[in-house]
Amino acid sequence: MAKWEYDGPILEISKLSISFFTRLREIPAVMDFSCVVQPGEAMGLVGESGCGKSTVALGVMQDLGVNGRIVDGYIKFKGRNLNDMSDDELREIRGSEIAMIYQEPMASLNPAMKIGRQLMEVPMIHEGVSMKEAYERALEVVTDVRLPDPERMLQSYPHQLSGGQQQRIVIAMALMSKPSLLILDEPTTALDVTVEAAVVELVKDLGKKYGTSMLFISHNLGLVLETCDRICVMYSGEAVETGKIEDVFDKMRHPYTQALFRSIPLPGADKNARPLVAIPGNFPLPHERPTGCNFGPRCDYFQEGLCDADVIRMAEVEHGDRHTSRCLRFTEIDWEAPITVGEQKEKAPVGDVVLKMENLKKYYEVAANALFGGGDKKVVKANETLSFEARESETLAIVGESGCGKSTFAKVLMGLETATDGQILLDGKNIEDVPIEKRDAKTVGSVQMVFQNPFDTLNPSMTVGRQIIRALEIFGIGASEAERRDRMLKLLDLVKLPREFGDRMPRQLSGGQKQRVGIARAFAGDARIVVADEPVSALDVSVQAAVTDLLMEIQREHKTTLLFISHDLSIVRYLSDRVMVMYLGHVVELGSTDQVFAPPYHPYTEALLSAVPIADTSIEKQHIVLEGDIPSAMNPPPGCPFQTRCRWKDKVPGGLCDTQIPEQKTLANGHQIKCHLSDKDLAEMEPVIKVAAE
């Protein structure tokens, strides 16, 4: 099918309203939504989960299922109204003119079919090209998305590829027929930050190469800054502010946009001196939206009788290019007013060493042929000689990509695994080879964990209160049921949940509320050490601020040692006192937060910092994209584990990086780096993140 030429906007959405119909009621998911995407333009759609971003994308794809309907407005693609097209016409457009990339790459790939075959199907079905030409096109796009050994990739099955490689294949598939519009729905959420940086870079380059327009859906403002020309901020089904990136980031004119920026950890935020400001209240459910402004009940500038009187329309903002805001008061608000600093907190003094690890090793033996269990045994070195100390009231962040051994070390600490070698001392007592079932209640209660996904950690058939009481029983706390119930209610107070939540079931709670229950349960046994494994990565930006603030407050009160596992370096910079960087089972850098975030860096830390998207237009970053994927822990490279991806390797003479694991060297003030680079080379490193001069 030939593409039709059109010189107007690629996508034009006007006053769009989409509802889902249940037996009980009509649920409006999107109301009065308008946006225009010009040829070659990238539009970012930003907002918290449930605000209607993905519904807009499904509306464009005309894929709203049996219950969803467009009840008002229209969506025009290259001047033609999609609502009026027949199924056959839509089938011709989908995949060839409009392509969509989803959040989870495996959902778009057929596990029983080789990659090459899946890619070749696209032009063969949409354009009727020959098999030979389809193969050549597939080879070209796989090369374009920078995958190693493209011919071997085409012969592979999806399960033989890493998550980042799978996502690149999905992008290649979407670009096979050179679509005019590419919709990306949170395409990098499941990826590591360094892989995310490479994929984002790739999407930008390919957008330029193919002249593709993009609708980029994300809740990460930093990513949108790096990829898009324009932004549309959504709240509760409505667009509340649209404009060029620079206008919306630097001259925002909607209270929700302002509140979003105040709840993310930008450089300069500090947990004690300049804490984040969480957005008060909760997101309204679609059938409980207030009259007038949807954001009204949570807004600092709400005016009764004005903001809740009538439907509010988008209005033009004087400055900027097509900058609009859905706020009646944006002309009278002082947008330059300094932020009312949240209550400044005194940092609790760091106490004695609570936890000490010395040369901890954790190896797994696996069959080389895992499917049939035969053949030689191979050793997976998940943790190699980990050594560090953590003190009372201290937050130690552990960062690194997936597969670096962060979670393995947490499992050994929790007693879910036992160590292969080395020792773990908890208050001077060895626990490295005591599995959890042999630990006494006090030790179990002392080391607790808050997990990444709050949805998986609660029992769906037990009330919230019962689950906390159950933990108290296991830790042997409270002499009677009444005492335990009283303690459970106090724990709900501690995590700022209403006491009546004790009688609720987990399904009645939002993600952020469930995570608070997880935290209450972790602190049930007066935990000395809490291992927080990506505790906020599944939560919305505004909820993240509230949950991190809560963790800090409990830490100040209880003098807890917090081991904060994360790949989000913005949160790490905000929260932690010290940072430990891991790569392929090794600790490659360890120091205070200020030491790790300033040169000299380990080359891997440098690349990690460069990969973090920062939602601030005044920041300039060095541009370092890591080539290749993390090697397998089953087959690590010889010498330095990072040498296969290191840009500094040529500076080290004599091929040392290829043959020898570097010694841990201690620089000024206890800052440790595991690298062969000379002190002179380390001293010459430039800062990765700089604030641009005004």
Secondary structure by P-SEA (a helix, b strand, c coil): cbbbbbccccbbbcbbbbbbbcccccccccccccccccccbbbbbbbcccccaaaaaaaaacccccccccccccccccccccccccaaaaaaaccccbbbbcccccccccccccaaaaaaaaaaaaccccaaaaaaaaaaaaaaacccaaaaaaacccccccaaaaaaaaaaaaacccccbbbbccccccccaaaaaaaaaaaaaaaaaabbbbbcccccaaaaaacccbbbbbccccccccccccccccccccaaaaaaaaacccccccccccccccccbbbbcccccccccccccccccccccccccccccbbbbcccccccccccccccccccccccccccccccccccccbbbcbbbbbbbbbccccccccbbbbbcccccccccccccbbbbbbbcccccaaaaaaaaaccccccccccccccccccccccccccaaaaaabbbbcccccccccccccaaaaaaaaaaaacccccaaaaaaaaaaaaaaacccccccccccccccaaaaaaaaaaaaacccccccccccccccccaaaaaaaaaaaaaaaaaabbbbbcccccaaaaaacccbbbbbccccccccccaaaaacccccaaaaaaaaacccccccccccbbbbccccccccccccccccccccccccccccccccccccccccccccbbbbccccaaaaaacccccccccc
